[in-house]
Amino acid sequence: MKFSLINRLSQSDIHELCALTQGERNNSLKEQLYQLTLDSDRRVATNALWVFTHFSAVDNEWLFAKHDQLIDRCLKEKDATKLRLMLNLLLRQPFDEEAIRTDFIDFCLTRLADTKSPYAVRAQCIKLAYEQMRYWPELLNELRQTLEMISCEPLSPGLRSAWRQVMKKL
């Protein structure tokens, strides 16, 4: 499988890899693909993450067991592309009130307000902060204040859209 991730992937390559790993009978292949997200070759790791972002909703559920591991990886990740892809995977997962991690809430709040962070990462962090904080009114108030603070700066269309979506929910 690693060989197919060494070069740039086309849409058909991605669909082929998704088809190869779909269904419960291929969970071992999903695990192999997941391990490739940790590969030292940046292209292999990002391609593996990219494939996971194209999984069907049913196959994506396999990643739910990797929830905390993905969060741990996000907290340490320096590569903006890998971070963006992992945040994308987390956006497709449920955040339960009982399993909320304050370290990840803090990470999201810090990143969404960081003007040096890429716009896509900031937009994803806005959405992820809401998904985690929505259970507690006092935390939603903190999120609202943070979002009002960043509304004064020039925002990209994608960042503005994420901002608007979450402000409507608040």
C-alpha positions in Angstrom: 0.0 0.0 0.0 2.9 2.4 0.8 4.0 2.2 -2.8 0.7 3.7 -4.0 1.1 6.7 -1.7 4.6 7.7 -2.7 3.5 9.9 -5.6 0.8 12.5 -6.1 -2.6 10.9 -5.9 -5.3 11.4 -8.5 -9.1 11.3 -7.7 -9.2 7.8 -9.2 -6.2 6.7 -7.0 -8.1 8.0 -3.9 -11.3 6.2 -5.0 -9.4 3.0 -5.6 -7.7 3.1 -2.1 -11.1 3.9 -0.5 -12.7 0.9 -2.3 -9.8 -1.3 -1.3 -10.2 -0.5 2.4 -14.0 -0.3 2.6 -16.1 -2.5 4.8 -15.4 -4.2 8.1 -13.6 -7.1 6.4 -10.9 -4.7 5.5 -10.3 -3.1 8.9 -6.7 -4.5 8.8 -6.1 -2.5 5.6 -7.6 0.6 7.3 -5.1 0.0 10.1 -2.2 -0.3 7.6 -3.3 2.9 6.0 -3.6 4.6 9.4 -0.1 3.6 10.3 1.1 5.2 7.0 -0.3 8.5 8.3 2.6 8.3 10.8 5.2 7.6 8.1 8.5 9.6 8.1 8.0 10.3 4.4 5.8 13.5 4.4 4.2 12.7 1.0 3.2 9.2 2.2 1.8 10.5 5.5 -0.2 13.3 3.9 -1.5 11.1 1.1 -2.7 8.5 3.7 -4.5 11.3 5.6 -5.9 12.6 2.4 -7.4 9.2 1.6 -9.1 9.0 5.0 -10.8 12.4 4.3 -12.5 10.7 1.4 -13.9 7.7 3.3 -17.6 7.1 3.3 -19.5 7.9 6.5 -19.7 4.2 7.3 -16.0 3.6 6.8 -15.2 6.8 8.6 -16.7 5.4 11.8 -13.6 3.1 12.0 -11.6 6.3 12.8 -13.7 7.0 15.9 -11.5 4.7 17.9 -8.5 6.9 16.9 -10.2 10.0 18.3 -7.9 10.7 21.2 -4.8 9.7 19.2 -5.7 12.1 16.4 -6.2 14.9 19.0 -2.8 14.0 20.6 -1.2 14.2 17.1 -2.8 17.6 16.4 -1.5 19.0 19.6 2.1 18.2 18.5 1.9 18.6 14.7 4.1 21.2 13.2 3.2 20.5 9.5 0.3 22.7 8.5 -1.0 20.2 5.8 -1.0 17.2 8.1 -2.6 19.3 10.9 -5.4 20.5 8.5 -6.1 17.0 7.3 -6.3 15.6 10.9 -8.6 18.5 12.0 -10.7 17.6 9.0 -11.0 14.0 10.2 -11.9 15.2 13.7 -14.7 17.4 12.2 -16.3 14.2 11.0 -16.3 12.7 14.5 -18.7 13.1 17.4 -17.6 15.0 20.5 -19.4 13.6 23.5 -19.9 15.7 26.6 -18.3 13.1 28.8 -15.1 12.8 26.7 -14.2 16.4 26.1 -10.6 17.3 26.4 -9.7 20.7 27.8 -6.3 20.6 26.2 -7.9 20.3 22.8 -10.4 23.1 23.6 -7.4 25.3 24.6 -5.6 24.3 21.4 -8.6 25.3 19.2 -9.1 28.6 21.0 -5.5 29.5 20.7 -5.3 28.5 17.0 -8.5 30.2 15.9 -7.1 33.5 17.3 -3.6 33.0 15.9 -3.2 35.3 12.9 -0.1 33.3 11.9 -2.0 30.0 11.6 -3.3 29.1 8.1 -6.9 30.2 7.4 -8.1 26.7 6.9 -6.7 25.6 10.3 -8.3 28.6 12.0 -11.7 27.9 10.4 -11.5 24.2 11.4 -10.6 25.2 15.0 -13.6 27.6 15.1 -15.9 24.7 14.3 -14.1 22.2 16.5 -14.2 24.6 19.4 -17.9 25.0 19.1 -18.4 21.2 18.8 -16.6 20.7 22.1 -17.9 23.7 24.0 -21.6 23.5 23.0 -22.5 21.6 26.2 -21.6 24.4 28.6 -23.1 28.0 28.4 -20.1 29.5 30.2 -17.7 28.0 27.6 -20.0 29.2 24.8 -19.7 32.7 26.2 -15.9 32.4 26.1 -16.1 31.2 22.5 -18.4 34.1 21.6 -15.9 36.6 23.1 -13.0 35.1 21.2 -14.9 35.1 18.0 -16.0 38.8 18.5 -12.3 39.6 19.1 -11.2 38.1 15.8 -14.1 39.7 13.9 -12.2 43.0 13.8 -9.4 41.6 11.7 -9.6 40.9 8.0 -10.8 37.4 7.5 -10.6 35.2 4.4 -13.9 34.1 2.9 -13.6 30.6 4.4 -12.7 31.9 7.8 -15.5 34.4 7.7 -17.9 31.6 6.7 -16.9 29.4 9.6 -17.2 32.4 11.9 -20.7 33.2 10.7 -21.8 29.5 10.9 -20.7 29.3 14.5 -22.0 32.7 15.5 -25.5 31.7 14.2 -25.4 28.7 16.6 -24.3 30.8 19.5 
